[in-house]
Amino acid sequence: MKLKIAQYGVGKMSKFTMRYCLEKGWEIVGAFDNNPQKYGVEISEIMELDKPYGVKIDKSTDFEQFLLNKKPDIVIVTTMSLFKDVYECLHLCAKYGVNAITTCEEAFYPQNSNPSLFEELDDLCKKTNCTITGSGYQDIYWGNLIASIAGSTHKITKILGKSSYNVEDYGIALARAHGAGLTTEQFEKEIASADEISDEERENIIKSGEYAPSYMWNVNGWLASKLGLHITHQAQKCIPQIAKEALHSTTLGMDVKKGMVTGMSAVVTSKTEEGVVLETQCIGKVYASDEFDSNEWTIVGEPSTTIVVNKPNTVELTCATIVNRIPDVIEAPAGYITTDHFNLPQYKTNSENIK
């Protein structure tokens, strides 16, 4: 079956998601962005193809009419990191019964950070018979890989996770969300202070839909669900990463001076009824010349196991996971179905049958 794909958000990630879809033998039927400089640009330019493909980037304001006129099999959403920021697009997909998959990090497991919007989308998807999910790098390297290692462990007392990535690779919204380019005083006021609150205050903010979780907040929720754990307490702390020397950020369009913030480490600690503690951190920053992506997880128990992945191609792995998940989304039951309820991600050839 030749799937019809729409791309929403034509930035750095879409270069790969669109090309990967084409190489599976699928069809790109629309592309949308809110940047006026991209309107009318041929998507072949984004994918760096040798010849025009036949689809030009349209305004994001035209997206709803597109869904009405040319209902695709699925929409790939690669824009923002917070659930509330992708909600409008996902809501339109749900409204018109169109499947969607997004790289939005909070969308990986939004029920523990924005339950109100999650439930609204879940209910609407069930009414219009479509499926929405969040996936990407975390689906495997922070999720299913760790759950699989847990499956070879007799007793677990703690799960430790640490992953680093270069904010330069993901666009300006993500870089700013990590505090890159701020002074230490600005970081404390604009980012770190948000977590200097009581558990009750945090719960109220979550209920209001205004909480800004770090990526591991949602990963811990996903892992607990996948492993049958029940979280009793969860907290996060954001720690600035400081430039040891001046760095230039092409994404921010500025020099990050020595002593300024290059990004942050967000540490999330979850305690469970079962006694297993999840302590995970993601480190996102503007890299110095000698820094690189890494992913390290340790399951502490009987036996203890550590797995390290150095220099993963995080962007490409994110996009390949999204594309390989597309058949799973299309075949899933209606609703907002997080991938802890899916089968393990699998490599999909261009001859993969879609029901």
LOMIKOL-728488 format. One record per residue (C-alpha): x, y, z; residue in three letters. Coordinates in steps of 0.5 Angstrom, whole numbers, plus 500, padded with zeros to 3 digits. Each point is the difference from the previous one (the first is absolute). Example, Ala and Ser with C-alpha at 12.3 -4.5 7.8 and 13.67 -1.06 7.14 Angstrom:
REM LOMIKOL-728488
{X 525; Y 491; Z 516; rest Ala}
{X 502; Y 507; Z 498; rest Ser}
REM end
This chain:
REM LOMIKOL-728488
{X 500; Y 500; Z 500; rest Met}
{X 503; Y 507; Z 498; rest Lys}
{X 499; Y 504; Z 506; rest Leu}
{X 498; Y 508; Z 499; rest Lys}
{X 504; Y 504; Z 505; rest Ile}
{X 500; Y 507; Z 502; rest Ala}
{X 506; Y 504; Z 504; rest Gln}
{X 498; Y 505; Z 505; rest Tyr}
{X 506; Y 504; Z 502; rest Gly}
{X 505; Y 500; Z 494; rest Val}
{X 507; Y 501; Z 504; rest Gly}
{X 506; Y 496; Z 501; rest Lys}
{X 496; Y 494; Z 502; rest Met}
{X 496; Y 500; Z 494; rest Ser}
{X 506; Y 499; Z 495; rest Lys}
{X 500; Y 493; Z 503; rest Phe}
{X 493; Y 498; Z 501; rest Thr}
{X 498; Y 502; Z 493; rest Met}
{X 506; Y 497; Z 497; rest Arg}
{X 499; Y 494; Z 504; rest Tyr}
{X 493; Y 499; Z 498; rest Cys}
{X 501; Y 501; Z 493; rest Leu}
{X 505; Y 494; Z 500; rest Glu}
{X 495; Y 496; Z 503; rest Lys}
{X 496; Y 501; Z 494; rest Gly}
{X 495; Y 504; Z 503; rest Trp}
{X 497; Y 507; Z 498; rest Glu}
{X 501; Y 507; Z 503; rest Ile}
{X 493; Y 504; Z 498; rest Val}
{X 501; Y 506; Z 504; rest Gly}
{X 505; Y 504; Z 504; rest Ala}
{X 499; Y 506; Z 505; rest Phe}
{X 504; Y 505; Z 504; rest Asp}
{X 499; Y 507; Z 504; rest Asn}
{X 506; Y 503; Z 497; rest Asn}
{X 498; Y 505; Z 494; rest Pro}
{X 507; Y 499; Z 497; rest Gln}
{X 499; Y 492; Z 499; rest Lys}
{X 493; Y 502; Z 496; rest Tyr}
{X 500; Y 497; Z 493; rest Gly}
{X 507; Y 497; Z 501; rest Val}
{X 500; Y 493; Z 497; rest Glu}
{X 501; Y 494; Z 505; rest Ile}
{X 505; Y 497; Z 495; rest Ser}
{X 505; Y 506; Z 503; rest Glu}
{X 499; Y 498; Z 507; rest Ile}
{X 501; Y 493; Z 498; rest Met}
{X 506; Y 502; Z 496; rest Glu}
{X 498; Y 496; Z 494; rest Leu}
{X 502; Y 501; Z 493; rest Asp}
{X 493; Y 501; Z 497; rest Lys}
{X 494; Y 504; Z 502; rest Pro}
{X 495; Y 495; Z 503; rest Tyr}
{X 494; Y 504; Z 499; rest Gly}
{X 497; Y 502; Z 507; rest Val}
{X 502; Y 507; Z 502; rest Lys}
{X 499; Y 502; Z 508; rest Ile}
{X 494; Y 504; Z 501; rest Asp}
{X 498; Y 504; Z 506; rest Lys}
{X 498; Y 497; Z 507; rest Ser}
{X 493; Y 504; Z 500; rest Thr}
{X 498; Y 496; Z 493; rest Asp}
{X 501; Y 493; Z 504; rest Phe}
{X 493; Y 499; Z 502; rest Glu}
{X 497; Y 501; Z 493; rest Gln}
{X 506; Y 495; Z 498; rest Phe}
{X 497; Y 495; Z 505; rest Leu}
{X 493; Y 501; Z 497; rest Leu}
{X 502; Y 500; Z 493; rest Asn}
{X 505; Y 494; Z 499; rest Lys}
{X 500; Y 496; Z 507; rest Lys}
{X 507; Y 497; Z 500; rest Pro}
{X 501; Y 493; Z 504; rest Asp}
{X 504; Y 503; Z 505; rest Ile}
{X 504; Y 507; Z 502; rest Val}
{X 507; Y 500; Z 502; rest Ile}
{X 500; Y 506; Z 505; rest Val}
{X 507; Y 503; Z 501; rest Thr}
{X 500; Y 507; Z 504; rest Thr}
{X 500; Y 501; Z 507; rest Met}
{X 502; Y 496; Z 507; rest Ser}
{X 494; Y 502; Z 504; rest Leu}
{X 493; Y 496; Z 499; rest Phe}
{X 496; Y 507; Z 501; rest Lys}
{X 504; Y 503; Z 494; rest Asp}
{X 499; Y 494; Z 495; rest Val}
{X 493; Y 499; Z 503; rest Tyr}
{X 496; Y 505; Z 495; rest Glu}
{X 503; Y 495; Z 494; rest Cys}
{X 499; Y 494; Z 503; rest Leu}
{X 493; Y 502; Z 502; rest His}
{X 498; Y 502; Z 493; rest Leu}
{X 503; Y 493; Z 498; rest Cys}
{X 495; Y 497; Z 505; rest Ala}
{X 494; Y 504; Z 498; rest Lys}
{X 501; Y 497; Z 493; rest Tyr}
{X 501; Y 493; Z 501; rest Gly}
{X 508; Y 500; Z 498; rest Val}
{X 505; Y 496; Z 503; rest Asn}
{X 506; Y 504; Z 503; rest Ala}
{X 507; Y 499; Z 503; rest Ile}
{X 504; Y 505; Z 503; rest Thr}
{X 508; Y 501; Z 502; rest Thr}
{X 497; Y 505; Z 506; rest Cys}
{X 504; Y 497; Z 506; rest Glu}
{X 494; Y 501; Z 505; rest Glu}
{X 495; Y 497; Z 495; rest Ala}
{X 504; Y 493; Z 501; rest Phe}
{X 496; Y 499; Z 507; rest Tyr}
{X 496; Y 507; Z 501; rest Pro}
{X 495; Y 497; Z 505; rest Gln}
{X 505; Y 501; Z 506; rest Asn}
{X 501; Y 507; Z 498; rest Ser}
{X 494; Y 503; Z 496; rest Asn}
{X 494; Y 495; Z 502; rest Pro}
{X 495; Y 505; Z 498; rest Ser}
{X 502; Y 501; Z 493; rest Leu}
{X 502; Y 492; Z 499; rest Phe}
{X 493; Y 498; Z 502; rest Glu}
{X 497; Y 505; Z 495; rest Glu}
{X 504; Y 498; Z 494; rest Leu}
{X 499; Y 492; Z 503; rest Asp}
{X 492; Y 501; Z 500; rest Asp}
{X 500; Y 504; Z 493; rest Leu}
{X 504; Y 495; Z 497; rest Cys}
{X 496; Y 494; Z 502; rest Lys}
{X 494; Y 504; Z 497; rest Lys}
{X 503; Y 501; Z 493; rest Thr}
{X 503; Y 493; Z 500; rest Asn}
{X 508; Y 503; Z 500; rest Cys}
{X 506; Y 499; Z 503; rest Thr}
{X 505; Y 505; Z 503; rest Ile}
{X 507; Y 498; Z 503; rest Thr}
{X 507; Y 503; Z 502; rest Gly}
{X 506; Y 496; Z 498; rest Ser}
{X 507; Y 501; Z 498; rest Gly}
{X 507; Y 499; Z 503; rest Tyr}
{X 497; Y 499; Z 507; rest Gln}
{X 496; Y 495; Z 498; rest Asp}
{X 505; Y 495; Z 499; rest Ile}
{X 507; Y 503; Z 503; rest Tyr}
{X 496; Y 502; Z 507; rest Trp}
{X 494; Y 496; Z 500; rest Gly}
{X 500; Y 493; Z 496; rest Asn}
{X 507; Y 498; Z 501; rest Leu}
{X 500; Y 502; Z 507; rest Ile}
{X 494; Y 495; Z 501; rest Ala}
{X 503; Y 495; Z 496; rest Ser}
{X 506; Y 500; Z 505; rest Ile}
{X 496; Y 500; Z 506; rest Ala}
{X 497; Y 493; Z 497; rest Gly}
{X 506; Y 497; Z 501; rest Ser}
{X 501; Y 502; Z 507; rest Thr}
{X 497; Y 496; Z 506; rest His}
{X 500; Y 506; Z 505; rest Lys}
{X 500; Y 508; Z 499; rest Ile}
{X 501; Y 505; Z 505; rest Thr}
{X 502; Y 506; Z 496; rest Lys}
{X 500; Y 502; Z 493; rest Ile}
{X 505; Y 505; Z 498; rest Leu}
{X 500; Y 504; Z 493; rest Gly}
{X 504; Y 506; Z 497; rest Lys}
{X 500; Y 502; Z 493; rest Ser}
{X 503; Y 506; Z 497; rest Ser}
{X 498; Y 504; Z 493; rest Tyr}
{X 502; Y 506; Z 496; rest Asn}
{X 495; Y 505; Z 500; rest Val}
{X 503; Y 503; Z 494; rest Glu}
{X 497; Y 494; Z 496; rest Asp}
{X 493; Y 501; Z 502; rest Tyr}
{X 498; Y 507; Z 499; rest Gly}
{X 499; Y 507; Z 504; rest Ile}
{X 494; Y 498; Z 504; rest Ala}
{X 503; Y 494; Z 503; rest Leu}
{X 507; Y 504; Z 501; rest Ala}
{X 496; Y 505; Z 504; rest Arg}
{X 496; Y 495; Z 504; rest Ala}
{X 507; Y 498; Z 502; rest His}
{X 502; Y 507; Z 502; rest Gly}
{X 506; Y 500; Z 495; rest Ala}
{X 502; Y 507; Z 500; rest Gly}
{X 498; Y 503; Z 506; rest Leu}
{X 504; Y 502; Z 506; rest Thr}
{X 500; Y 496; Z 507; rest Thr}
{X 495; Y 505; Z 503; rest Glu}
{X 495; Y 500; Z 494; rest Gln}
{X 501; Y 492; Z 500; rest Phe}
{X 498; Y 500; Z 508; rest Glu}
{X 494; Y 505; Z 499; rest Lys}
{X 497; Y 497; Z 493; rest Glu}
{X 501; Y 493; Z 501; rest Ile}
{X 503; Y 497; Z 506; rest Ala}
{X 495; Y 504; Z 505; rest Ser}
{X 494; Y 496; Z 497; rest Ala}
{X 502; Y 494; Z 503; rest Asp}
{X 502; Y 503; Z 507; rest Glu}
{X 493; Y 499; Z 502; rest Ile}
{X 496; Y 495; Z 505; rest Ser}
{X 497; Y 494; Z 498; rest Asp}
{X 493; Y 503; Z 500; rest Glu}
{X 502; Y 506; Z 496; rest Glu}
{X 503; Y 495; Z 495; rest Arg}
{X 493; Y 496; Z 500; rest Glu}
{X 496; Y 506; Z 499; rest Asn}
{X 504; Y 503; Z 494; rest Ile}
{X 500; Y 493; Z 497; rest Ile}
{X 492; Y 500; Z 500; rest Lys}
{X 500; Y 507; Z 497; rest Ser}
{X 504; Y 498; Z 494; rest Gly}
{X 505; Y 505; Z 501; rest Glu}
{X 506; Y 495; Z 503; rest Tyr}
{X 506; Y 500; Z 496; rest Ala}
{X 503; Y 493; Z 501; rest Pro}
{X 507; Y 498; Z 498; rest Ser}
{X 501; Y 494; Z 495; rest Tyr}
{X 501; Y 495; Z 505; rest Met}
{X 494; Y 502; Z 504; rest Trp}
{X 496; Y 497; Z 495; rest Asn}
{X 505; Y 494; Z 498; rest Val}
{X 499; Y 498; Z 508; rest Asn}
{X 493; Y 500; Z 499; rest Gly}
{X 501; Y 495; Z 494; rest Trp}
{X 505; Y 496; Z 503; rest Leu}
{X 495; Y 499; Z 506; rest Ala}
{X 494; Y 498; Z 496; rest Ser}
{X 504; Y 495; Z 496; rest Lys}
{X 504; Y 497; Z 506; rest Leu}
{X 493; Y 499; Z 504; rest Gly}
{X 503; Y 505; Z 505; rest Leu}
{X 495; Y 505; Z 504; rest His}
{X 504; Y 507; Z 501; rest Ile}
{X 498; Y 503; Z 507; rest Thr}
{X 505; Y 506; Z 500; rest His}
{X 503; Y 504; Z 494; rest Gln}
{X 504; Y 506; Z 500; rest Ala}
{X 505; Y 504; Z 495; rest Gln}
{X 506; Y 504; Z 500; rest Lys}
{X 503; Y 504; Z 495; rest Cys}
{X 507; Y 502; Z 500; rest Ile}
{X 504; Y 505; Z 496; rest Pro}
{X 506; Y 498; Z 495; rest Gln}
{X 505; Y 505; Z 500; rest Ile}
{X 504; Y 502; Z 494; rest Ala}
{X 508; Y 499; Z 502; rest Lys}
{X 502; Y 504; Z 494; rest Glu}
{X 496; Y 504; Z 495; rest Ala}
{X 496; Y 496; Z 495; rest Leu}
{X 496; Y 502; Z 494; rest His}
{X 493; Y 498; Z 499; rest Ser}
{X 497; Y 500; Z 493; rest Thr}
{X 493; Y 498; Z 502; rest Thr}
{X 500; Y 506; Z 505; rest Leu}
{X 503; Y 504; Z 495; rest Gly}
{X 505; Y 503; Z 506; rest Met}
{X 507; Y 499; Z 504; rest Asp}
{X 499; Y 496; Z 506; rest Val}
{X 505; Y 503; Z 505; rest Lys}
{X 504; Y 497; Z 505; rest Lys}
{X 496; Y 500; Z 506; rest Gly}
{X 494; Y 500; Z 497; rest Met}
{X 495; Y 494; Z 499; rest Val}
{X 501; Y 495; Z 495; rest Thr}
{X 494; Y 496; Z 502; rest Gly}
{X 497; Y 496; Z 506; rest Met}
{X 500; Y 493; Z 503; rest Ser}
{X 493; Y 498; Z 502; rest Ala}
{X 500; Y 495; Z 506; rest Val}
{X 494; Y 496; Z 501; rest Val}
{X 499; Y 495; Z 506; rest Thr}
{X 494; Y 496; Z 501; rest Ser}
{X 498; Y 495; Z 506; rest Lys}
{X 496; Y 494; Z 499; rest Thr}
{X 495; Y 496; Z 504; rest Glu}
{X 505; Y 494; Z 498; rest Glu}
{X 506; Y 503; Z 503; rest Gly}
{X 503; Y 501; Z 493; rest Val}
{X 503; Y 507; Z 499; rest Val}
{X 501; Y 504; Z 494; rest Leu}
{X 505; Y 505; Z 499; rest Glu}
{X 501; Y 503; Z 493; rest Thr}
{X 503; Y 506; Z 497; rest Gln}
{X 500; Y 503; Z 493; rest Cys}
{X 506; Y 505; Z 499; rest Ile}
{X 498; Y 505; Z 494; rest Gly}
{X 505; Y 505; Z 498; rest Lys}
{X 504; Y 504; Z 495; rest Val}
{X 506; Y 495; Z 499; rest Tyr}
{X 508; Y 502; Z 501; rest Ala}
{X 504; Y 497; Z 494; rest Ser}
{X 502; Y 494; Z 504; rest Asp}
{X 493; Y 498; Z 502; rest Glu}
{X 495; Y 495; Z 497; rest Phe}
{X 494; Y 496; Z 501; rest Asp}
{X 499; Y 495; Z 505; rest Ser}
{X 495; Y 495; Z 504; rest Asn}
{X 502; Y 496; Z 506; rest Glu}
{X 495; Y 496; Z 504; rest Trp}
{X 501; Y 496; Z 506; rest Thr}
{X 495; Y 495; Z 503; rest Ile}
{X 503; Y 499; Z 507; rest Val}
{X 497; Y 493; Z 503; rest Gly}
{X 502; Y 493; Z 499; rest Glu}
{X 503; Y 500; Z 496; rest Pro}
{X 502; Y 507; Z 498; rest Ser}
{X 501; Y 502; Z 493; rest Thr}
{X 503; Y 506; Z 497; rest Thr}
{X 499; Y 502; Z 492; rest Ile}
{X 503; Y 506; Z 497; rest Val}
{X 499; Y 502; Z 493; rest Val}
{X 505; Y 505; Z 498; rest Asn}
{X 500; Y 505; Z 494; rest Lys}
{X 493; Y 498; Z 498; rest Pro}
{X 497; Y 504; Z 494; rest Asn}
{X 494; Y 502; Z 504; rest Thr}
{X 497; Y 504; Z 495; rest Val}
{X 500; Y 495; Z 495; rest Glu}
{X 498; Y 495; Z 505; rest Leu}
{X 494; Y 504; Z 502; rest Thr}
{X 497; Y 501; Z 493; rest Cys}
{X 501; Y 492; Z 498; rest Ala}
{X 496; Y 498; Z 507; rest Thr}
{X 495; Y 505; Z 498; rest Ile}
{X 499; Y 497; Z 493; rest Val}
{X 501; Y 493; Z 502; rest Asn}
{X 494; Y 501; Z 505; rest Arg}
{X 495; Y 503; Z 495; rest Ile}
{X 497; Y 493; Z 498; rest Pro}
{X 500; Y 498; Z 508; rest Asp}
{X 496; Y 507; Z 500; rest Val}
{X 495; Y 498; Z 494; rest Ile}
{X 499; Y 493; Z 503; rest Glu}
{X 499; Y 502; Z 507; rest Ala}
{X 493; Y 501; Z 504; rest Pro}
{X 497; Y 507; Z 500; rest Ala}
{X 502; Y 505; Z 505; rest Gly}
{X 506; Y 503; Z 503; rest Tyr}
{X 504; Y 494; Z 500; rest Ile}
{X 507; Y 501; Z 503; rest Thr}
{X 506; Y 495; Z 498; rest Thr}
{X 500; Y 496; Z 506; rest Asp}
{X 494; Y 497; Z 497; rest His}
{X 503; Y 498; Z 494; rest Phe}
{X 504; Y 494; Z 498; rest Asn}
{X 508; Y 501; Z 499; rest Leu}
{X 502; Y 505; Z 495; rest Pro}
{X 502; Y 496; Z 494; rest Gln}
{X 504; Y 502; Z 493; rest Tyr}
{X 495; Y 501; Z 495; rest Lys}
{X 502; Y 498; Z 492; rest Thr}
{X 497; Y 504; Z 494; rest Asn}
{X 496; Y 494; Z 499; rest Ser}
{X 497; Y 500; Z 507; rest Glu}
{X 492; Y 498; Z 500; rest Asn}
{X 495; Y 505; Z 503; rest Ile}
{X 493; Y 497; Z 501; rest Lys}
REM end
